[in-house]
């Protein structure tokens, strides 16, 4: 067994056929962590003992031919996911000693499905970042080139999957945090419709933007996890009571005649690298061979999206982070990292007397305009396609001292969160031996459509088989 | 449109946010936050008369649950992570 080449689908079959045990599988992932974590800085906590014990229990159930959708499959959780009795830091130093007394709803669901939690992954602290460099610990490295960023904020989860330290990695996406690391690490990353997956127990960043998703190597694996995590939760009043379709079964749905929108504002963007444009256009040609139709569309408020995002999101952050007072848990507020402090300050400013109308309220109105742009476009097309990032993974340190430049790397991703619609980043090729991702976006609750298009594309190009050669 | 540079009173905002900053941080943030605020003021160009603000994207309103009592954290669990505890209560600094 070579853990770097495994998919969840393949591992489930092998476990059933007793080609290897869950314990061997988990041990394989743990060995991979031991081999590369000192270079790549993927995990903040590895739960070796419990993971091996749970694997042994899974093996007992497998022997009795008991089936559960993820029985014996090792997964990694972003450290924003609250885990009972397992340290949860949010990638920050301020709660580096926090031992929760409950599980997030998604964690409960994954455990019930038989998944084995191998550990908690590194991230930009509180989810604030696009590169992984805003962690209060050591920054995670891109396994395809260790001098480059893996994308953030769910940086550790992405690298864990890309390197076989786990078979799936969970993330959160408030502006780009699942799709950008997925694109930069050659993975499939789902940013759900807002409210599709429960936020209960996921440490909040910006409550009206936060979505709870995951990264995997293949489209099928991604859909399989989504069937488990999606659904309404009485503990999250913003989760939506819409039935969860059997996503894996809908993967085979015919996509002939699907209308795909190409937002002209995105492809005209200054600063988009030529290679990214070329790789994306090649992928679009491949899709054309599947019988889809392309149509140019317009999202007129695109150029205001980042300004809108960087008022509303810090405002919600300043409110959510006000609870960290060092009284009930964690340390004092002066121990927030620089980016958290910046965002608390921005949000406090935008919400303060005299500035609320000009900043917060104005941005909330512009949010309506951006959301309407998408609604209007989806009257003409079924989905949209665009690059996940205008550039290849950037060098560590390249944008660290310029927050505004860092913020603008999410230009294709943040508008999706503003509108609350789903976005799926799928691998679509390589340039300079670095992965390139393509984003498929649809109307709210259209995830099955995104999966079926991505699944058909994956049949043409199995990019996930290009595993990194860590140097 | 070339926007005019916005300056931010960092120490006042930090006080509102209950965020202790060092002098070095105040200087750094003053520049960085001014550049972000100068960038975001381009929103003033957008015509938003009669446009409702959006704070909730899926249109849910008035979500209630049944009024059923379910167990919460025990006192011991609630205090488990507290840096300071006194006779089963959270310990806080004197505020008077």
Interface residues (C-beta under 8 A of the other chain):
Chain A: X97 X98 X99 X101 X102 X193 X194 X195 X208 X234 X237 X238 X240 X301 X303 X304 X306 X307 X308 X310 X311 X318 X322 X325 X326 X327 X328 X329 X330 X331 X332 X333 X334 X336 X338 X341 X342 X344 X345 X346 X348 X349 X352 X358 X359 X361 X362 X363 X364 X365 X366 X367 X368 X369 X371 X403 X404 X407 X419 X420 X444
Chain B: X8 X10 X13 X14 X16 X17 X18 X19 X20 X21 X25 X28 X29 X32 X33 X35 X36 X37 X39 X40 X41 X42 X43 X44 X45 X46 X48 X51 X52 X53 X54 X55 X56 X57 X58 X60 X63 X65 X73 X77 X78 X80 X81 X82 X83 X84 X90 X91 X92
